[in-house]
Amino acid sequence: MPVKVEFYLSDDNVNFKLAATVENTLNPKVTDNTIIPFKANTKQAKARYVKIIAYNYGKLPEWHQGAGGDAYIFIDEIQIQ
């Protein structure tokens, strides 16, 4: 899971403004397959372009089965409504 996800909005694809930051609240030691939606409440905002930055955990800690390796983030669905 990402540590946090930032959502940026722009009208010109050059100047982006931070619209929302969503922190991960899931304990990183949970080993069950878990799906968590990182939703940003930007219903009042209007933009033509959206930039999403998800921050990974970095190096995996000793208790993780891949300890010392790099963390990965797998994103399979992004919805903009």
Secondary structure as a PSIPRED ss2 file (coil, helix, strand):
# PSIPRED VFORMAT (PSIPRED V4.0)

   1 M C   1.000  0.000  0.000
   2 P C   1.000  0.000  0.000
   3 V C   1.000  0.000  0.000
   4 K E   0.000  0.000  1.000
   5 V E   0.000  0.000  1.000
   6 E E   0.000  0.000  1.000
   7 F E   0.000  0.000  1.000
   8 Y E   0.000  0.000  1.000
   9 L E   0.000  0.000  1.000
  10 S E   0.000  0.000  1.000
  11 D C   1.000  0.000  0.000
  12 D C   1.000  0.000  0.000
  13 N C   1.000  0.000  0.000
  14 V C   1.000  0.000  0.000
  15 N C   1.000  0.000  0.000
  16 F C   1.000  0.000  0.000
  17 K E   0.000  0.000  1.000
  18 L E   0.000  0.000  1.000
  19 A E   0.000  0.000  1.000
  20 A E   0.000  0.000  1.000
  21 T E   0.000  0.000  1.000
  22 V E   0.000  0.000  1.000
  23 E E   0.000  0.000  1.000
  24 N C   1.000  0.000  0.000
  25 T C   1.000  0.000  0.000
  26 L C   1.000  0.000  0.000
  27 N C   1.000  0.000  0.000
  28 P C   1.000  0.000  0.000
  29 K C   1.000  0.000  0.000
  30 V C   1.000  0.000  0.000
  31 T C   1.000  0.000  0.000
  32 D C   1.000  0.000  0.000
  33 N C   1.000  0.000  0.000
  34 T C   1.000  0.000  0.000
  35 I C   1.000  0.000  0.000
  36 I C   1.000  0.000  0.000
  37 P C   1.000  0.000  0.000
  38 F C   1.000  0.000  0.000
  39 K C   1.000  0.000  0.000
  40 A C   1.000  0.000  0.000
  41 N C   1.000  0.000  0.000
  42 T C   1.000  0.000  0.000
  43 K C   1.000  0.000  0.000
  44 Q C   1.000  0.000  0.000
  45 A C   1.000  0.000  0.000
  46 K C   1.000  0.000  0.000
  47 A C   1.000  0.000  0.000
  48 R C   1.000  0.000  0.000
  49 Y E   0.000  0.000  1.000
  50 V E   0.000  0.000  1.000
  51 K E   0.000  0.000  1.000
  52 I E   0.000  0.000  1.000
  53 I E   0.000  0.000  1.000
  54 A E   0.000  0.000  1.000
  55 Y E   0.000  0.000  1.000
  56 N C   1.000  0.000  0.000
  57 Y C   1.000  0.000  0.000
  58 G C   1.000  0.000  0.000
  59 K E   0.000  0.000  1.000
  60 L C   1.000  0.000  0.000
  61 P C   1.000  0.000  0.000
  62 E C   1.000  0.000  0.000
  63 W C   1.000  0.000  0.000
  64 H C   1.000  0.000  0.000
  65 Q C   1.000  0.000  0.000
  66 G C   1.000  0.000  0.000
  67 A C   1.000  0.000  0.000
  68 G C   1.000  0.000  0.000
  69 G C   1.000  0.000  0.000
  70 D E   0.000  0.000  1.000
  71 A C   1.000  0.000  0.000
  72 Y C   1.000  0.000  0.000
  73 I C   1.000  0.000  0.000
  74 F C   1.000  0.000  0.000
  75 I C   1.000  0.000  0.000
  76 D C   1.000  0.000  0.000
  77 E C   1.000  0.000  0.000
  78 I C   1.000  0.000  0.000
  79 Q C   1.000  0.000  0.000
  80 I C   1.000  0.000  0.000
  81 Q C   1.000  0.000  0.000
